Amino acid sequence: MIAHNTYLEIASGLGLLGLIPFLLILYRGFNMPGKLISDSNMGELAWGVRAAFLGMLTSLFFLSVPFKLDLWVMLALASIFGKSSNNDSK
């Protein structure tokens, strides 16, 4: 069966043991670009990535696509921004 919602599909397919790590990965991915928002060089790009990620999170309420490539590309971009902010602070 298809749940017509990515979050519900993961919860029904993997249970809480799958849903909680999925939500934590999404939470972490949304917060990673936030470290660069105050940076003058990368701030606007970080806002753009964060806005695109928020759009992707919203679309997951209406689509049942837990393994869609776009989601994982957005997570990769967010982690790149997080790594870049960690390198800049050292």
Secondary structure, DSSP 8 states (H G I E B T S, - for coil): ---SSHHHHHHHHH-HHHHHHHHHHHHHHHHGGGGGTT-TTTHHHHHHHHHHHHHHHHHTTT---TT-HHHHHHHHHHHHHHHHHHHHH-
